[in-house]
Amino acid sequence: MTTCKECVALLLGACDGDYCAPERIALGESVERAAGEGGHDLAPFVKEHGRPMWHATCRRCGLTASYTLDPEPGTPAIFGPLLDTPCTGTT
């Protein structure tokens, strides 16, 4: 996984805002859709410091899913055990 590319948004201090919002929102919605299909209840996404990556955990079972705006070649932008595993936790 690469670090942020230090684009102009990072240099201007806007990276922690919504500079990459269209891409980020679309990827987050894909994770949320998959989570819902598996019966998961996602906590809010948390950005990994220094990387264009966000993580969320199911409040019921603890499985995680992540997405990145800068995936390595040949790897998916959305990944994590939550995506392929039905929730086994309870509310």
N, C-alpha and C positions, 0 to 999 in steps of 0.2 A: 504494500500500500504506500502510495506516495504522500508526501506532505502537501499542504496547500501550495499552489504555484506562485504565490505572491503576486497575484494580478493587481491591477490598479485599485480594485475595491479593497484589498487588504492594505495596500500602501496608503490609501486615504482613510483607513479606519472604518470602512463601511462593511467589511466582511462579516462582522457579527450581526449586522442588520439583515436586510432582505435583498441584497444585491442579486443573489442567485435564486430568488424566490420561485420563479416559474419552474425551473428544473427540480428544485428541492421539494416544492409542494407536490408535483406530479409523482415523484418517487415515494414520498411519504404516504400519499393516497394509495399507491399500489401496495405498500406494506400494510396499511390499515385495512384494505379490502381483503388481503390474504389472511390477516389476523381475524377479521370478522368471520370469514368462511370457516376458520378452524375453531371458532368459539372463544377466542382470546379477548381479553380486555386490556388494551394497551395503555400504559402510562404515557405521559408526554415524551416526545423525542428529546434527547439531550445531545448537544453537539460535542464531539471529541475535540479537545483543545489542539489547535495547530494542524488539524486535518479537515478536509471537506467531507466529514462523516458524521452521521447521526445514529443513535441507538435508542431503542425502546424495549421495555420489558413488559411481559404480561403480568398484570396485578394478581392473577389467580394462580398461575403455575410457575412463573419465574423464567420462562423461556424468553430468549431475546431475538430481535431482528434488527438489521441495520441497513442503511443505504449510504452510498457515497456518490459524490458528484464527479469523482475522478477514479473510476475503476481501472485496475491493471488491464492491459489488453487480454481479451479472451475470458475475462471474469465478469460475472453479473454485477450490476450496480446495486441490486437488492439481494440480501443474503441473511442467513441465520436459521437456527433450528426451528424457530417459531413458524416459519413459512411452510414447513412440510409436516408439522406435527400437530394433531388436534390437542386442544387444551384438556388437561386432566385435572385442573384445579377446581375449587369451588369458590363461590362468592362469599 
